[in-house]
């Protein structure tokens, strides 16, 4: 069997037996030296560091695919890498724009949620009934109910304001709730 050829069942050679070409060595050194710079540049223009690292990989894949193996003879390969990165960003922006344009639905073609007229009427009716029911409460009970439910005062604050005990305020609130419940559920 010739050197460099393998039978179907032969194991692959270990990494230390692989021969690295000048082009591969050049790319490896260029990647080691330039990828951190490219990641920093691309991180400013992408949404995450992971996106920037993915783009750097794509940059080097494109660079490695340049025809003829002449990339190692370039005077300033960094300039090519940056140009490839810029082009990849532009390609991504165009792709994202096309995708968002395809998903766009004009507002006049979409049923937008609005106020339900029936719900508005029911709400107004309920408020009117609640107001009428509250007017049927005794003045002190109504005052305590409003202080608690509308003004958001604590039982202790209401007790201090009205001169009642906290237990007396609790009793008045219980009466107010029970009476409102009877009135509203009856109607």
C-alpha positions as a Python dict, from the first residue, in 0.01 Angstrom:
ca = {
    (1, 'X'): (0, 0, 0),
    (2, 'X'): (129, 348, -86),
    (3, 'X'): (213, 605, 183),
    (4, 'X'): (-77, 842, 246),
    (5, 'X'): (-346, 599, 132),
    (6, 'X'): (-563, 405, 371),
    (7, 'X'): (-765, 89, 347),
    (8, 'X'): (-1134, 104, 437),
    (9, 'X'): (-1083, -33, 789),
    (10, 'X'): (-758, 152, 871),
    (11, 'X'): (-777, 400, 1158),
    (12, 'X'): (-728, 767, 1081),
    (13, 'X'): (-384, 905, 1164),
    (14, 'X'): (-348, 1089, 1494),
    (15, 'X'): (-327, 1467, 1491),
    (16, 'X'): (49, 1465, 1541),
    (17, 'X'): (91, 1278, 1213),
    (18, 'X'): (-114, 1525, 1011),
    (19, 'X'): (97, 1749, 796),
    (20, 'X'): (8, 2117, 816),
    (21, 'X'): (51, 2310, 495),
    (22, 'X'): (190, 2660, 477),
    (23, 'X'): (-160, 2791, 405),
    (24, 'X'): (-303, 2617, 714),
    (25, 'X'): (-23, 2745, 934),
    (26, 'X'): (-78, 3095, 799),
    (27, 'X'): (-453, 3076, 868),
    (28, 'X'): (-400, 2939, 1218),
    (29, 'X'): (-156, 3218, 1305),
    (30, 'X'): (-382, 3482, 1146),
    (31, 'X'): (-682, 3351, 1342),
    (32, 'X'): (-489, 3353, 1669),
    (33, 'X'): (-372, 3709, 1610),
    (34, 'X'): (-679, 3872, 1450),
    (35, 'X'): (-987, 3696, 1591),
    (36, 'X'): (-986, 3884, 1927),
    (37, 'X'): (-973, 4217, 1740),
    (38, 'X'): (-1256, 4114, 1510),
    (39, 'X'): (-1468, 3996, 1804),
    (40, 'X'): (-1425, 4337, 1971),
    (41, 'X'): (-1517, 4521, 1651),
    (42, 'X'): (-1818, 4300, 1577),
    (43, 'X'): (-1941, 4300, 1938),
    (44, 'X'): (-2017, 4670, 1900),
    (45, 'X'): (-2238, 4599, 1600),
    (46, 'X'): (-2416, 4282, 1708),
    (47, 'X'): (-2660, 4198, 1982),
    (48, 'X'): (-2429, 3964, 2173),
    (49, 'X'): (-2075, 3843, 2207),
    (50, 'X'): (-2187, 3500, 2082),
    (51, 'X'): (-2312, 3658, 1759),
    (52, 'X'): (-1979, 3834, 1717),
    (53, 'X'): (-1787, 3509, 1769),
    (54, 'X'): (-2009, 3330, 1518),
    (55, 'X'): (-1946, 3605, 1265),
    (56, 'X'): (-1569, 3581, 1320),
    (57, 'X'): (-1590, 3209, 1244),
    (58, 'X'): (-1781, 3290, 924),
    (59, 'X'): (-1522, 3554, 833),
    (60, 'X'): (-1239, 3302, 855),
    (61, 'X'): (-1436, 3037, 669),
    (62, 'X'): (-1486, 3281, 381),
    (63, 'X'): (-1123, 3388, 398),
    (64, 'X'): (-1004, 3026, 391),
    (65, 'X'): (-1222, 2953, 86),
    (66, 'X'): (-1054, 3221, -120),
    (67, 'X'): (-945, 3056, -443),
    (68, 'X'): (-594, 2969, -539),
    (69, 'X'): (-438, 2967, -193),
    (70, 'X'): (-309, 3320, -249),
    (71, 'X'): (-444, 3457, 79),
    (72, 'X'): (-107, 3394, 249),
    (73, 'X'): (64, 3623, 0),
    (74, 'X'): (-158, 3922, 85),
    (75, 'X'): (20, 4229, 217),
    (76, 'X'): (-258, 4321, 462),
    (77, 'X'): (-486, 4020, 527),
    (78, 'X'): (-640, 4212, 821),
    (79, 'X'): (-799, 4452, 571),
    (80, 'X'): (-955, 4158, 385),
    (81, 'X'): (-1084, 4014, 712),
    (82, 'X'): (-1245, 4345, 810),
    (83, 'X'): (-1400, 4382, 463),
    (84, 'X'): (-1541, 4029, 485),
    (85, 'X'): (-1679, 4109, 832),
    (86, 'X'): (-1844, 4427, 702),
    (87, 'X'): (-1998, 4238, 412),
    (88, 'X'): (-2128, 3967, 645),
    (89, 'X'): (-2290, 4231, 867),
    (90, 'X'): (-2454, 4389, 561),
    (91, 'X'): (-2576, 4049, 440),
    (92, 'X'): (-2721, 3977, 784),
    (93, 'X'): (-2893, 4317, 798),
    (94, 'X'): (-3048, 4261, 453),
    (95, 'X'): (-3165, 3913, 553),
    (96, 'X'): (-3315, 4042, 880),
    (97, 'X'): (-3489, 4326, 696),
    (98, 'X'): (-3640, 4084, 443),
    (99, 'X'): (-3761, 3858, 723),
    (100, 'X'): (-3915, 4145, 919),
    (101, 'X'): (-4076, 4286, 605),
    (102, 'X'): (-4229, 3946, 533),
    (103, 'X'): (-4376, 3937, 885),
    (104, 'X'): (-4511, 4293, 870),
    (105, 'X'): (-4887, 4324, 860),
    (106, 'X'): (-5037, 4668, 787),
    (107, 'X'): (-5253, 4792, 1075),
    (108, 'X'): (-5555, 4847, 851),
    (109, 'X'): (-5549, 4478, 756),
    (110, 'X'): (-5541, 4351, 1114),
    (111, 'X'): (-5825, 4358, 1362),
    (112, 'X'): (-5684, 4558, 1650),
    (113, 'X'): (-5823, 4512, 1998),
    (114, 'X'): (-6043, 4800, 2095),
    (115, 'X'): (-6306, 4880, 2348),
    (116, 'X'): (-6594, 4640, 2351),
    (117, 'X'): (-6910, 4857, 2349),
    (118, 'X'): (-7107, 4593, 2541),
    (119, 'X'): (-6838, 4570, 2807),
    (120, 'X'): (-6831, 4950, 2839),
    (121, 'X'): (-7208, 4961, 2889),
    (122, 'X'): (-7194, 4682, 3147),
    (123, 'X'): (-6914, 4859, 3336),
    (124, 'X'): (-7103, 5189, 3340),
    (125, 'X'): (-7416, 5012, 3459),
    (126, 'X'): (-7223, 4835, 3736),
    (127, 'X'): (-7066, 5163, 3852),
    (128, 'X'): (-7406, 5331, 3857),
    (129, 'X'): (-7553, 5043, 4061),
    (130, 'X'): (-7256, 5046, 4301),
    (131, 'X'): (-7289, 5421, 4351),
    (132, 'X'): (-7663, 5387, 4421),
    (133, 'X'): (-7593, 5100, 4665),
    (134, 'X'): (-7328, 5303, 4846),
    (135, 'X'): (-7571, 5591, 4887),
    (136, 'X'): (-7802, 5353, 5075),
    (137, 'X'): (-7532, 5285, 5336),
    (138, 'X'): (-7535, 5480, 5661),
    (139, 'X'): (-7309, 5788, 5640),
    (140, 'X'): (-7048, 5658, 5887),
    (141, 'X'): (-7042, 5311, 5723),
    (142, 'X'): (-7010, 5474, 5377),
    (143, 'X'): (-6726, 5698, 5507),
    (144, 'X'): (-6537, 5396, 5644),
    (145, 'X'): (-6595, 5194, 5326),
    (146, 'X'): (-6465, 5480, 5104),
    (147, 'X'): (-6166, 5543, 5333),
    (148, 'X'): (-6065, 5177, 5309),
    (149, 'X'): (-6150, 5083, 4949),
    (150, 'X'): (-6095, 5411, 4765),
    (151, 'X'): (-5847, 5603, 4980),
    (152, 'X'): (-5656, 5286, 5077),
    (153, 'X'): (-5631, 5368, 5447),
    (154, 'X'): (-5560, 5095, 5701),
    (155, 'X'): (-5812, 5003, 5971),
    (156, 'X'): (-5587, 5172, 6231),
    (157, 'X'): (-5578, 5496, 6028),
    (158, 'X'): (-5956, 5492, 5983),
    (159, 'X'): (-6003, 5424, 6356),
    (160, 'X'): (-5785, 5723, 6440),
    (161, 'X'): (-5971, 5944, 6192),
    (162, 'X'): (-6322, 5843, 6305),
    (163, 'X'): (-6258, 5794, 6676),
    (164, 'X'): (-6370, 5430, 6665),
    (165, 'X'): (-6171, 5129, 6776),
    (166, 'X'): (-6006, 4909, 6514),
    (167, 'X'): (-6262, 4640, 6597),
    (168, 'X'): (-6543, 4894, 6542),
    (169, 'X'): (-6399, 4982, 6197),
    (170, 'X'): (-6381, 4612, 6110),
    (171, 'X'): (-6745, 4569, 6212),
    (172, 'X'): (-6852, 4869, 5998),
    (173, 'X'): (-6658, 4733, 5698),
    (174, 'X'): (-6823, 4392, 5738),
    (175, 'X'): (-7166, 4557, 5747),
    (176, 'X'): (-7087, 4768, 5442),
    (177, 'X'): (-6969, 4469, 5240),
    (178, 'X'): (-7266, 4255, 5341),
    (179, 'X'): (-7517, 4529, 5260),
    (180, 'X'): (-7353, 4610, 4924),
    (181, 'X'): (-7350, 4241, 4837),
    (182, 'X'): (-7723, 4208, 4921),
    (183, 'X'): (-7815, 4521, 4722),
    (184, 'X'): (-7605, 4441, 4415),
    (185, 'X'): (-7703, 4073, 4397),
    (186, 'X'): (-8070, 4156, 4435),
    (187, 'X'): (-8074, 4395, 4138),
}
